[in-house]
């Protein structure tokens, strides 16, 4: 059986422009950092000001399980669950403990 890190490293990355398009972010509203990372330009706020506000979930504190499942795992689970039921989801994970598993620096 493959380890978690082997599974994560075998994952095929998707271009960030493709992901942005799926959630309604225009390519000119992205500041690209290669093919797989970007920052969203604040100009998007002007374009979306007439739209109704979205919902916001902030996972700030949780008692981790003995296996170390805490805020990061909960955040990922919530994001995947909401996406599964058809919601548009954008997730920001700052200083994730699982950074190395996802091939990024925490």
N, C-alpha and C positions, 0 to 999 in steps of 0.2 A: 504494500500500500504506500502511495506517495505521501510525503510529509506536507504540512500546510505550506511551507515555503516553496516546495517543488510545484505544488498546484498553483500558487500565486505567480511564480516565475514563468509558468507555462501559459498563463493567460495572454490572449492576444489584445493588445492595446487598440483602442478606437481613437481616431483623430478627434481632438477637442472641438473642431469646427462642426463635425457631425453631431456630437452630443449637444452643442450649443443650439444648433438648428432645431433639434428635437424639442427643446424647451423654449423656443421662441426668441433666442438671442441672435441678432444679425451679426454677420462676420465682421462688419466695420465697427462693432461695439466690443470687439475682443482685442486685447493686447497679447499677441501670441508669444509664447516662450517655447519655440520648437513646435512639433506636431501634436503633442499630447498635453500641454499645459497652457493656460491663459489666465489673464486677469480680465474682469469685465469693466469696461469703461463706464464712468459715472454718467455719460451722456444717455445711457439707457433709461435713467430716471425721468428725463424730459419726455422721452418717447412714451413711457408708460404712465405718465402722471394722470391721464384721463381714465385709466383702467382701475377697476376695483382692487383694493389691497389684497394680497394673498395671506395665507396662514403662515405662522412662524412657530416652530418647535425648537426649544433650546434645551438640550440635555446638558445640565450643569453639574449635577452631583448624583452619585449612585454608589451603593455599597457593592463592591465587586464580589463575584463568586470566588470560591477557592481556586478556580481555574483561571482567575484574572479577567473574567468577562465583566466589563464595566461600561463606561461612557462610550467608548469607541464602538464596541460591539453593539450596544443598544442603538446608537446613532445609525449605524449601517443597517441594522435590522429594521428600524423604523423607515428608513429611506427605501429599502428594497420592498417592504410591505406596502407602503403608500404607492410606489411605482407599479406594483403588481395589480393594485385595484384601479389603475388608470389615472392616478394623480401625477401632475408634473412636479418633479422633485429636483431640487438643487441642494447639495450637501456640502458643507464646509467643515472639515475636520482639522482643527489646529493642534499641532504637537501630538499626533496620534502615536500611541504606543505600538500600533500595528503597522507603522510606516514601513519597516523593513519587509513585512509580509507582502505589502502592496508594491514593493520595488521603489519606494520613495524614502527620502530622509525625513524623519519625524520632526 
